[in-house]
Amino acid sequence: MKILDAIKNRRSIRKYTNQEPASDLIKNVLHAGNWAPSAGNSQPWEFIVVKGEVKREISQEFYNFAKDYIPKAAYIPKDQKARMLEYSKDFGGAPIHIIVSYPNLNDKEKKEEALKASCAAIQNILLQATVNGLGTVWVDGNITHSKTVKEIIGLSDDRLIAGIIPIGYPDSNPPAPPRQDPELNEKVKWLGF
């Protein structure tokens, strides 16, 4: 698969089969994450792979937040709230989660660099998963700031969570949402050409 095909075919999957991917496929996507670019080749990311009871505890923490948040969220269309609440119970049934962490540095610029590098690692993971026939979704927001989740996974205070990636075999294939400015007439500024 060419890289642009992988980029265009990647979807945020919110429903998974109960088939668990083999550990070699998971390790393959982690290798892709580990080859992400980083400032000064710092490679600040760490990966935590969870399943079973640990995964269930993280899912419960997510649901505890979502069941109060989603019904009140004005930006979520009413006809999608029930589906989103169902997804939030267990991240759509994904059998495995990959949690990407980065250092909680005192230096603001270095901390931002570490986050950016970890986000590049996440993107590599998402793309390699697509190539491997797996589905993923990049989960951010409240759950990545949860002290409970950090306790569940044993993450020390000197690390932060860049994202949680539910991963498994997709049980749905949503259509691609349209791109804003698909011809890049407004999002690109050309200087010196």
LOZARO-426888 format. One record per residue: x, y, z of N, C-alpha, C in turn; residue in three letters; residue number from 1. Coordinates in nm, 4 decimals, decimal comma. Each point is the difference from the previous one (the first is absolute). Example, Ala and Ser with C-alpha at 12.3 -4.5 7.8 and 13.67 -1.06 7.14 Angstrom:
LOZARO-426888
      n.c1      n.c2      n.c3     ca.c1     ca.c2     ca.c3      c.c1      c.c2      c.c3  rest   nr
    1,3190   -0,5690    0,7800   -0,0890    0,1190    0,0000    0,0900    0,1200    0,0000   Ala    1
   -0,0350    0,1050   -0,0720    0,0820    0,1190    0,0060   -0,0770    0,1090    0,0730   Ser    2
This chain:
LOZARO-426888
      n.c1      n.c2      n.c3     ca.c1     ca.c2     ca.c3      c.c1      c.c2      c.c3  rest   nr
    0,0850   -0,1185    0,0000   -0,0850    0,1185    0,0000    0,0888    0,1238    0,0000   Met    1
   -0,0279    0,0915   -0,0908    0,0756    0,1245   -0,0028   -0,0404    0,0858    0,1190   Lys    2
    0,0900    0,0874    0,0438   -0,0244    0,0778    0,1212   -0,1242    0,0881   -0,0131   Ile    3
   -0,0209    0,0628   -0,1157   -0,1178    0,0851   -0,0150   -0,1282   -0,0834    0,0043   Leu    4
    0,0053   -0,1234   -0,0506   -0,1158   -0,0894    0,0094   -0,0298   -0,0323    0,1463   Asp    5
    0,1031   -0,0289    0,0772   -0,0194   -0,0292    0,1425   -0,0602    0,1206    0,0715   Ala    6
    0,0489    0,1183   -0,0333   -0,0521    0,1226    0,0617   -0,1468    0,0186   -0,0359   Ile    7
   -0,0341   -0,0186   -0,1265   -0,1380    0,0210   -0,0434   -0,0946   -0,1101    0,0482   Lys    8
    0,0511   -0,1214    0,0193   -0,0836   -0,1117    0,0429   -0,0140   -0,0112    0,1514   Asn    9
    0,0838    0,0674    0,0754   -0,0091   -0,0069    0,1453   -0,1292    0,0651    0,0464   Arg   10
   -0,0684   -0,0661    0,0904   -0,1238    0,0530    0,0563    0,0052   -0,0105    0,1512   Arg   11
   -0,0744    0,0832    0,0668   -0,0192   -0,0126    0,1438   -0,1077   -0,1056    0,0207   Ser   12
    0,0413   -0,1157    0,0478   -0,0899   -0,1139    0,0165   -0,0567    0,0018    0,1417   Ile   13
   -0,1317   -0,0118    0,0067   -0,0673    0,0032    0,1300   -0,0833   -0,1253    0,0260   Arg   14
    0,0246   -0,1037   -0,0814   -0,0630   -0,1293    0,0237    0,0946   -0,1084   -0,0506   Lys   15
    0,0309   -0,0966    0,0881    0,0991   -0,1031   -0,0291   -0,0603   -0,1393    0,0147   Tyr   16
    0,0597   -0,0974   -0,0696   -0,0370   -0,1395    0,0225    0,0655   -0,0437    0,1309   Thr   17
   -0,0357   -0,1173    0,0490    0,0626   -0,0479    0,1242    0,1276   -0,0789   -0,0264   Asn   18
    0,0430   -0,0068   -0,1267    0,1251   -0,0685   -0,0324    0,1186    0,0847    0,0437   Gln   19
    0,0874   -0,0608    0,0793    0,1172    0,0731    0,0491    0,1146   -0,0110   -0,1000   Glu   20
    0,0609    0,1121   -0,0367    0,1149   -0,0056   -0,0910    0,1179   -0,0734    0,0649   Pro   21
    0,0748   -0,0699   -0,0821    0,1193   -0,0694    0,0488    0,1017    0,1005    0,0520   Ala   22
    0,0769   -0,0422    0,0974    0,0976    0,0905    0,0622    0,1043    0,0492   -0,0994   Ser   23
    0,0304   -0,0800   -0,1036    0,0986    0,0470   -0,0981   -0,0544    0,1166   -0,0818   Asp   24
   -0,1326    0,0046   -0,0244   -0,0587    0,1151   -0,0689    0,0061    0,1241    0,0876   Leu   25
   -0,0265   -0,0168    0,1294    0,0079    0,1124    0,0935    0,1437    0,0500    0,0082   Ile   26
    0,0939   -0,0931    0,0090    0,1412    0,0406    0,0070    0,0417    0,0731   -0,1273   Lys   27
   -0,0542   -0,0417   -0,1135    0,0302    0,0655   -0,1266   -0,0452    0,1455    0,0019   Asn   28
   -0,1212    0,0272    0,0489   -0,0455    0,1394    0,0053    0,0804    0,0797    0,1016   Val   29
    0,0451   -0,0653    0,1068    0,0847    0,0701    0,0984    0,1352    0,0364   -0,0598   Leu   30
    0,0543   -0,0890   -0,0829    0,1256    0,0327   -0,0690   -0,0182    0,1229   -0,0885   His   31
   -0,1147    0,0076   -0,0690   -0,0272    0,1180   -0,0832   -0,0030    0,1255    0,0867   Ala   32
   -0,0643   -0,0086    0,1163   -0,0030    0,1138    0,0918    0,1386    0,0391    0,0465   Gly   33
    0,0824   -0,0996    0,0246    0,1346    0,0260    0,0507    0,0910    0,0664   -0,1026   Asn   34
   -0,0386   -0,0050   -0,1286    0,0788    0,0632   -0,1057   -0,0482    0,1410   -0,0331   Trp   35
   -0,0833    0,0564    0,0834   -0,0487    0,1367   -0,0230    0,1144    0,1007    0,0144   Ala   36
   -0,0124    0,1142   -0,0641    0,1003    0,1053    0,0183   -0,0175    0,0669    0,1359   Pro   37
    0,1096    0,0533    0,0508   -0,0052    0,0725    0,1277    0,1123    0,1024    0,0044   Ser   38
   -0,0241    0,1093    0,0699    0,1000    0,1074    0,0110    0,1269   -0,0548    0,0642   Ala   39
    0,1113    0,0229   -0,0667    0,1283   -0,0460    0,0537    0,0072   -0,1505    0,0158   Gly   40
   -0,0843   -0,0735   -0,0741   -0,0063   -0,1459    0,0103   -0,0228   -0,0449    0,1446   Asn   41
   -0,0821    0,0750    0,0726   -0,0230   -0,0281    0,1423   -0,0840   -0,1252    0,0245   Ser   42
   -0,0847   -0,0370   -0,0956   -0,0837   -0,1194    0,0105   -0,0663   -0,0091    0,1386   Gln   43
   -0,0831    0,0987    0,0369   -0,0507    0,0101    0,1364   -0,1180   -0,0911    0,0335   Pro   44
   -0,0569   -0,0665   -0,0984   -0,1207   -0,0799    0,0198    0,0285   -0,1304    0,0727   Trp   45
   -0,1016   -0,0463    0,0693   -0,0021   -0,1351    0,0552   -0,1382   -0,0562   -0,0304   Glu   46
   -0,0060   -0,1306   -0,0233   -0,1252   -0,0654   -0,0343   -0,0399   -0,0975    0,1101   Phe   47
   -0,1261    0,0029    0,0368   -0,0554   -0,0948    0,0958   -0,1137   -0,0711   -0,0720   Ile   48
    0,0085   -0,1312   -0,0102   -0,0995   -0,0795   -0,0706   -0,0826   -0,0749    0,1041   Val   49
   -0,1321    0,0182   -0,0057   -0,0854   -0,0600    0,1030   -0,1144   -0,0787   -0,0630   Val   50
   -0,0430   -0,1015    0,0731   -0,1199   -0,0757   -0,0354   -0,0571   -0,0558    0,1301   Lys   51
   -0,1050   -0,0756   -0,0099   -0,0573   -0,0646    0,1174   -0,0544    0,0985    0,1019   Gly   52
    0,0262   -0,0289    0,1270   -0,0555    0,0792    0,1090    0,0493    0,1449   -0,0013   Glu   53
    0,1258    0,0210   -0,0332    0,0535    0,1373   -0,0055   -0,0765    0,0800   -0,1059   Val   54
   -0,0224   -0,0605   -0,1150   -0,0766    0,0655   -0,1067   -0,1416    0,0305    0,0470   Lys   55
   -0,0608   -0,0945    0,0692   -0,1370    0,0210    0,0497   -0,0063    0,1157    0,0998   Arg   56
    0,1003    0,0123    0,0854    0,0027    0,1097    0,0979    0,0143    0,1356   -0,0689   Glu   57
    0,0831    0,0065   -0,1035    0,0152    0,1248   -0,0753   -0,1314    0,0337   -0,0709   Ile   58
   -0,0627   -0,1007   -0,0593   -0,1281    0,0216   -0,0672   -0,1056    0,0503    0,0977   Ser   59
   -0,0018   -0,0554    0,1202   -0,0979    0,0439    0,0994    0,0232    0,1457    0,0387   Gln   60
    0,1251    0,0390    0,0124    0,0323    0,1395    0,0315   -0,0474    0,0921   -0,1125   Glu   61
    0,0195   -0,0426   -0,1234   -0,0459    0,0782   -0,1144   -0,1525    0,0125    0,0017   Phe   62
   -0,0677   -0,1110    0,0248   -0,1464    0,0007    0,0028   -0,0526    0,0857    0,1147   Tyr   63
    0,0653   -0,0049    0,1155   -0,0431    0,0817    0,1145   -0,0033    0,1480   -0,0367   Asn   64
    0,0963    0,0436   -0,0803    0,0025    0,1381   -0,0464   -0,1045    0,0223   -0,1094   Phe   65
   -0,0009   -0,0885   -0,0991   -0,0825    0,0195   -0,1194   -0,1494   -0,0018    0,0286   Ala   66
   -0,0444   -0,0827    0,0943   -0,1446   -0,0128    0,0244   -0,0612    0,1296    0,0526   Lys   67
    0,0815    0,0852    0,0621   -0,0482    0,1313    0,0435    0,0275    0,1074   -0,1054   Asp   68
    0,1120   -0,0141   -0,0695    0,0437    0,1022   -0,0946   -0,0792   -0,0025   -0,1307   Tyr   69
   -0,0131   -0,1177   -0,0603   -0,0601   -0,0100   -0,1339   -0,1427    0,0538   -0,0043   Ile   70
   -0,0873   -0,0347    0,0944   -0,1373    0,0530   -0,0087   -0,0079    0,1529    0,0051   Pro   71
    0,0962    0,0645    0,0636   -0,0012    0,1459    0,0152    0,0781    0,0722   -0,1101   Lys   72
    0,0786   -0,0729   -0,0795    0,0876    0,0626   -0,1001   -0,0824    0,0530   -0,1170   Ala   73
   -0,0094    0,1312   -0,0089   -0,0833    0,0639   -0,1025    0,0513   -0,0242   -0,1422   Ala   74
    0,1301   -0,0206   -0,0163    0,0564   -0,0167   -0,1338   -0,0246   -0,1398   -0,0572   Tyr   75
   -0,0422   -0,0954    0,0834   -0,0273   -0,1354   -0,0485   -0,1457   -0,0065   -0,0453   Ile   76
   -0,0241   -0,0351   -0,1269   -0,1392   -0,0107   -0,0477   -0,0797   -0,0997    0,0839   Pro   77
   -0,1244    0,0345    0,0281   -0,0852   -0,0837    0,0853   -0,0112   -0,1427   -0,0517   Lys   78
   -0,0048   -0,0159   -0,1319   -0,0167   -0,1341   -0,0557    0,1270   -0,0854    0,0096   Asp   79
    0,1118    0,0582    0,0450    0,1248   -0,0749    0,0141    0,0360   -0,0287    0,1460   Gln   80
   -0,0715    0,0592    0,0927    0,0360   -0,0131    0,1416   -0,0108   -0,1435    0,0503   Lys   81
   -0,1051   -0,0715   -0,0352   -0,0156   -0,1381    0,0466    0,1138   -0,0880   -0,0513   Ala   82
    0,0351    0,0166   -0,1277    0,1112   -0,0777   -0,0582    0,1312    0,0324    0,0696   Arg   83
    0,0226    0,1271    0,0290    0,1240    0,0397    0,0663    0,0059   -0,0518    0,1432   Met   84
   -0,1140   -0,0001    0,0681   -0,0040   -0,0554    0,1361    0,0308   -0,1499   -0,0024   Leu   85
   -0,0550   -0,0701   -0,0970    0,0263   -0,1434   -0,0119    0,1487   -0,0241   -0,0255   Glu   86
    0,0593    0,0767   -0,0887    0,1434   -0,0105   -0,0283    0,0824    0,0242    0,1256   Tyr   87
   -0,0413    0,0977    0,0808    0,0799    0,0387    0,1168    0,0042   -0,1077    0,1079   Ser   88
   -0,0890   -0,0981   -0,0057   -0,0010   -0,1056    0,1022    0,1266   -0,0841   -0,0042   Lys   89
    0,0513   -0,0248   -0,1213    0,1193   -0,0845   -0,0106    0,0823    0,0311   -0,1247   Asp   90
   -0,0027    0,1267   -0,0414    0,0730    0,0425   -0,1200   -0,0358   -0,0873   -0,1191   Phe   91
   -0,1294   -0,0291   -0,0136   -0,0478   -0,0757   -0,1152    0,0403   -0,1460   -0,0008   Gly   92
    0,0424   -0,0517    0,1146    0,0376   -0,1411    0,0088    0,1411   -0,0299   -0,0457   Gly   93
    0,0841    0,1030   -0,0145    0,1392   -0,0247   -0,0396    0,0670   -0,0908    0,1036   Ala   94
    0,0630   -0,1081   -0,0441    0,0571   -0,0949    0,0956    0,1296    0,0456    0,0672   Pro   95
    0,0650    0,0997   -0,0590    0,1301    0,0470    0,0510    0,0020    0,1521   -0,0049   Ile   96
    0,0707    0,0595    0,0935    0,0265    0,1442   -0,0032    0,1509    0,0211    0,0024   His   97
    0,0448    0,0960   -0,0780    0,1394    0,0452    0,0069   -0,0038    0,1413    0,0576   Ile   98
    0,0725    0,0213    0,1072    0,0062    0,1317    0,0629    0,1390    0,0560   -0,0267   Ile   99
    0,0026    0,1212   -0,0535    0,1272    0,0653   -0,0340    0,0227    0,1117    0,1012   Val  100
    0,1139   -0,0085    0,0682    0,0319    0,1024    0,0996    0,1260    0,0756   -0,0393   Ser  101
    0,0163    0,1144    0,0636    0,1170    0,0848   -0,0242    0,0398    0,0665    0,1319   Tyr  102
    0,1235    0,0522    0,0097    0,0461    0,0556    0,1267   -0,0657    0,1331    0,0354   Pro  103
   -0,0327    0,0158    0,1265   -0,0564    0,1233    0,0548    0,1172    0,0889    0,0430   Asn  104
    0,0558    0,0693   -0,0958    0,1223    0,0777    0,0230   -0,0318    0,1389    0,0533   Leu  105
    0,0914    0,0553    0,0785   -0,0166    0,1360    0,0518    0,0228    0,1047   -0,1084   Asn  106
    0,0902   -0,0288   -0,0914    0,0273    0,0905   -0,1108   -0,1176   -0,0060   -0,0971   Asp  107
   -0,0735    0,1104   -0,0121   -0,1227    0,0043   -0,0805    0,0249   -0,0378   -0,1455   Lys  108
    0,1082    0,0514   -0,0602    0,0293   -0,0303   -0,1396    0,0356   -0,1471   -0,0191   Glu  109
    0,0795   -0,0554    0,0904    0,0385   -0,1414   -0,0100   -0,1214   -0,0908    0,0208   Lys  110
   -0,0882    0,0411    0,0900   -0,1228   -0,0765    0,0241   -0,0875   -0,0007   -0,1252   Lys  111
   -0,0119    0,1153   -0,0652   -0,0782    0,0098   -0,1237    0,0639   -0,0836   -0,1102   Glu  112
    0,1318    0,0026   -0,0090    0,0701   -0,0821   -0,0997   -0,0277   -0,1484    0,0240   Glu  113
    0,0003   -0,0403    0,1280   -0,0252   -0,1402    0,0335   -0,1426   -0,0405   -0,0379   Ala  114
   -0,0955    0,0883    0,0235   -0,1387   -0,0280   -0,0385   -0,0115   -0,0120   -0,1520   Leu  115
    0,0609    0,0936   -0,0722   -0,0070   -0,0044   -0,1467    0,0604   -0,1287   -0,0537   Lys  116
    0,1119   -0,0412    0,0537    0,0642   -0,1239   -0,0443   -0,0886   -0,1205    0,0305   Ala  117
   -0,0636    0,0011    0,1164   -0,0878   -0,1106    0,0377   -0,1230   -0,0052   -0,0891   Ser  118
   -0,0470    0,1158   -0,0431   -0,1112    0,0048   -0,0953    0,0425   -0,0564   -0,1355   Cys  119
    0,1234    0,0255   -0,0403    0,0516   -0,0591   -0,1240    0,0065   -0,1520    0,0142   Ala  120
    0,0378   -0,0478    0,1177    0,0027   -0,1452    0,0248   -0,1411   -0,0579   -0,0097   Ala  121
   -0,0974    0,0721    0,0534   -0,1386   -0,0457   -0,0087   -0,0428   -0,0098   -0,1465   Ile  122
    0,0301    0,1020   -0,0784   -0,0377   -0,0028   -0,1420    0,0644   -0,1193   -0,0702   Gln  123
    0,1253   -0,0284    0,0287    0,0660   -0,1160   -0,0606   -0,0726   -0,1293    0,0382   Asn  124
   -0,0398   -0,0102    0,1273   -0,0727   -0,1183    0,0474   -0,1321   -0,0148   -0,0752   Ile  125
   -0,0736    0,1096   -0,0138   -0,1290   -0,0050   -0,0687    0,0163   -0,0449   -0,1447   Leu  126
    0,1020    0,0518   -0,0666    0,0204   -0,0346   -0,1407    0,0466   -0,1446   -0,0166   Leu  127
    0,0909   -0,0450    0,0854    0,0472   -0,1385   -0,0107   -0,1122   -0,0975    0,0329   Gln  128
   -0,0845    0,0359    0,0952   -0,1150   -0,0841    0,0314   -0,0897   -0,0142   -0,1224   Ala  129
   -0,0218    0,1087   -0,0722   -0,0814   -0,0043   -0,1216    0,0618   -0,0951   -0,1019   Thr  130
    0,1299    0,0106   -0,0195    0,0706   -0,0888   -0,0928   -0,0146   -0,1459    0,0435   Val  131
   -0,0031   -0,0238    0,1321   -0,0115   -0,1361    0,0541   -0,1436   -0,0510    0,0034   Asn  132
   -0,0961    0,0798   -0,0497   -0,1393   -0,0426    0,0009   -0,0696    0,0193    0,1331   Gly  133
    0,0595    0,0803    0,0874   -0,0576    0,0257    0,1314   -0,0668    0,1368    0,0022   Leu  134
   -0,0924    0,0163    0,0913   -0,0661    0,1275    0,0189    0,0468    0,0655    0,1284   Gly  135
   -0,0034    0,1313    0,0011    0,0423    0,0780    0,1165   -0,0840    0,1259    0,0094   Thr  136
    0,0117    0,0661    0,1118   -0,0508    0,1354    0,0164    0,0913    0,0669    0,1028   Val  137
    0,0307    0,1252   -0,0223    0,0852    0,0761    0,0915   -0,0912    0,0673    0,1014   Trp  138
    0,0062   -0,0442    0,1240   -0,0829    0,0549    0,1067    0,0828    0,0984    0,0813   Val  139
   -0,0549    0,1185    0,0164    0,0670    0,1066    0,0740   -0,1036    0,0589    0,0955   Asp  140
    0,0287    0,1125    0,0565   -0,0973    0,0682    0,0847    0,0074   -0,0423    0,1450   Gly  141
   -0,1132    0,0066    0,0664   -0,0086   -0,0220    0,1443    0,0686   -0,1280    0,0452   Asn  142
   -0,0200   -0,1091   -0,0714    0,0538   -0,1299    0,0424    0,1524    0,0012    0,0057   Ile  143
    0,0645    0,0786   -0,0842    0,1466    0,0034    0,0002    0,0558    0,0834    0,1151   Thr  144
   -0,0879    0,0729    0,0697    0,0425    0,0782    0,1157   -0,0442   -0,0638    0,1319   His  145
   -0,0619   -0,1153   -0,0083   -0,0567   -0,0656    0,1174    0,1082   -0,0557    0,0925   Ser  146
   -0,0030    0,0430    0,1250    0,0922   -0,0553    0,1003   -0,0289   -0,1466    0,0226   Lys  147
   -0,1275   -0,0367   -0,0106   -0,0371   -0,1404    0,0180    0,0645   -0,0873   -0,1066   Thr  148
   -0,0031    0,0442   -0,1250    0,0629   -0,0773   -0,1078    0,1500   -0,0113    0,0250   Val  149
    0,0626    0,1090    0,0402    0,1439   -0,0053    0,0292    0,0287   -0,1010    0,1109   Lys  150
   -0,0861   -0,0057    0,1003    0,0176   -0,0972    0,1081   -0,0206   -0,1420   -0,0514   Glu  151
   -0,1014   -0,0201   -0,0819   -0,0295   -0,1335   -0,0536    0,1199   -0,0562   -0,0752   Ile  152
    0,0670    0,0841   -0,0783    0,1121   -0,0478   -0,0829    0,1357    0,0192    0,0673   Ile  153
   -0,0010    0,0537    0,1218    0,1261    0,0186    0,0731    0,0894    0,1060   -0,0614   Gly  154
   -0,0603    0,1043   -0,0566    0,0773    0,1064   -0,0637    0,0417    0,1018    0,1059   Leu  155
    0,1278    0,0261    0,0100    0,0510    0,0919    0,1014   -0,0357    0,1442   -0,0345   Ser  156
    0,0114    0,0880    0,0991   -0,0352    0,1413   -0,0183    0,0917    0,0729   -0,0983   Asp  157
    0,1139   -0,0599   -0,0318    0,0903    0,0661   -0,0947   -0,0320   -0,0351   -0,1457   Asp  158
   -0,1176   -0,0657   -0,0217   -0,0436   -0,0327   -0,1359   -0,1450    0,0438   -0,0192   Arg  159
   -0,0325    0,0369   -0,1239   -0,1345    0,0396   -0,0390   -0,0463   -0,0908   -0,1135   Leu  160
   -0,1300   -0,0013   -0,0272   -0,0551   -0,0842   -0,1052   -0,0315    0,0849   -0,1235   Ile  161
    0,0604   -0,0369   -0,1120   -0,0260    0,0689   -0,1270   -0,1246   -0,0550   -0,0677   Ala  162
   -0,0319   -0,1246    0,0240   -0,1176   -0,0592   -0,0606   -0,0173   -0,1446    0,0396   Gly  163
   -0,1239   -0,0450   -0,0088   -0,0336   -0,1406    0,0179   -0,0508   -0,0480   -0,1357   Ile  164
    0,0533   -0,1124   -0,0458   -0,0353   -0,0520   -0,1315   -0,0664   -0,1364    0,0162   Ile  165
   -0,1333   -0,0068   -0,0025   -0,0646   -0,1303   -0,0095    0,0391   -0,0615   -0,1346   Pro  166
    0,0298   -0,1293    0,0001    0,0447   -0,0646   -0,1230   -0,0562   -0,1410   -0,0087   Ile  167
   -0,0403   -0,0371   -0,1201   -0,0533   -0,1328   -0,0245   -0,0471   -0,0100   -0,1440   Gly  168
   -0,0746   -0,1064   -0,0284   -0,0546   -0,0162   -0,1346   -0,1297    0,0783   -0,0109   Tyr  169
   -0,0117    0,0873   -0,0987   -0,1198    0,0835   -0,0102   -0,1248   -0,0817   -0,0329   Pro  170
   -0,1092    0,0375    0,0642   -0,1307   -0,0601   -0,0277   -0,0869    0,0985   -0,0774   Asp  171
    0,0606    0,1072   -0,0447   -0,0691    0,0990   -0,0817    0,1049    0,0707   -0,0839   Ser  172
   -0,0435    0,0591   -0,1084    0,0920    0,0747   -0,0856   -0,0693    0,1303   -0,0382   Asn  173
    0,0109    0,0995    0,0872   -0,0700    0,1255   -0,0277    0,0559    0,0694   -0,1238   Pro  174
   -0,0849    0,0745   -0,0682    0,0484    0,0738   -0,1173    0,0921    0,1140    0,0436   Pro  175
    0,0824    0,0403   -0,0915    0,0907    0,1120    0,0281   -0,0798    0,1291    0,0095   Ala  176
    0,0217    0,0769    0,1051   -0,0651    0,1306    0,0042    0,0641    0,0917   -0,1041   Pro  177
   -0,0764    0,0922   -0,0543    0,0589    0,0884   -0,1013    0,1110    0,0860    0,0610   Pro  178
    0,0958    0,0322   -0,0815    0,1092    0,0874    0,0427   -0,0443    0,1449   -0,0134   Arg  179
    0,0377    0,0798    0,0955   -0,0204    0,1438   -0,0139    0,1059    0,0508   -0,0972   Gln  180
   -0,0405    0,0844   -0,0922    0,0909    0,0540   -0,1009    0,0776   -0,1117   -0,0719   Asp  181
   -0,0708   -0,0915   -0,0685    0,0668   -0,1151   -0,0617    0,1024    0,0355   -0,1071   Pro  182
   -0,0128    0,1149   -0,0617    0,0972    0,0412   -0,1015    0,1129    0,0836    0,0597   Glu  183
   -0,0041    0,0192    0,1318    0,1024    0,0752    0,0732    0,0198    0,1410   -0,0542   Leu  184
   -0,1106    0,0650   -0,0303    0,0061    0,1381   -0,0462    0,0041    0,0993    0,1150   Asn  185
   -0,0524   -0,0396    0,1160   -0,0077    0,0904    0,1147    0,0958   -0,0362    0,1125   Glu  186
    0,0366   -0,1270    0,0114    0,0829   -0,0459    0,1115    0,1495    0,0110   -0,0280   Lys  187
    0,0353    0,0344   -0,1210    0,1422    0,0051   -0,0361    0,0361    0,1404   -0,0436   Val  188
    0,1090    0,0487    0,0533    0,0550    0,1277   -0,0437    0,1360   -0,0283   -0,0629   Lys  189
    0,0183    0,0386   -0,1240    0,1254   -0,0215   -0,0725    0,0787    0,1313    0,0029   Trp  190
    0,1187   -0,0048    0,0494    0,0853    0,1191    0,0068    0,1273   -0,0237   -0,0818   Leu  191
    0,0380    0,0943   -0,0784    0,1248   -0,0101   -0,0756   -0,0074   -0,0896   -0,1207   Gly  192
   -0,1185   -0,0342   -0,0465   -0,0149   -0,0837   -0,1188   -0,0355    0,0832   -0,1204   Phe  193
